[in-house]
Amino acid sequence: MKKRIILAVVLCGMLTSGAYIWADCAEHKAAAQKKDAGRQKVVDGIRNIGMSTPAADTMLLRMLIQAKKSQRGIEVGTAVGFGSVNMGIGFERTGGHLYGVEISEKMVAESRANIKKAGLEKTVTIIQGDALKVLPKLEGKYDFMFIDAVKKDYFKYFKAVEDKLTPGAMVVGHNAIASGKAMQDWLDYMKKHPDWEIVMVKATRGMAVCYKVR
């Protein structure tokens, strides 16, 4: 009889504990959904300019970051921060950090404001300056890079940090189909170099997705 009572007490405790865990998980999920919804409002409210990366393309970038669990990323050309916020969400989920570079002081201020509205200021850092001068000064190693700036300078941007890109790093160049001729030197390098694999994705304006094999 005593054994039955003890067993009943243990089972009751397990069920109660399970109920608390389930309630905690449900509460956490609801909070996460609310947070995502709030951020989506921020994304939808960001000023749309011609230089902004299209929404579908930024979602692909976010998914690449999350699937690869990227930890340190570089964005060349942040404009007003539309892509920075979208990629920043991915980096927050992986526990990583994104460093964006933008030459326009006015757009840097706007992108930082949008990042703050989205609550991503601890995950995304925007650096104001000429990327060709800023990139060589970046410290540490990186496993993700997105280039969406002056098309003819893609190869220069890439070479400025190539030795800082780890094996398994991913480099994505925007407008690789629409403006392919302007960045042909970079595309040829990625196609011919034995350490890199490249695939062209049509997306909205075309993207070159490159993977560092070794």
Helices and strands as residue ranges (DSSP letters): H 2-45, H 55-68, E 72-76, H 82-94, E 97-102, H 105-117, E 124-128, H 131-134, G 135-137, E 142-147, G 151-153, H 154-161, G 162-164, E 165-174, G 180-183, H 184-192, E 196-201, E 207-212
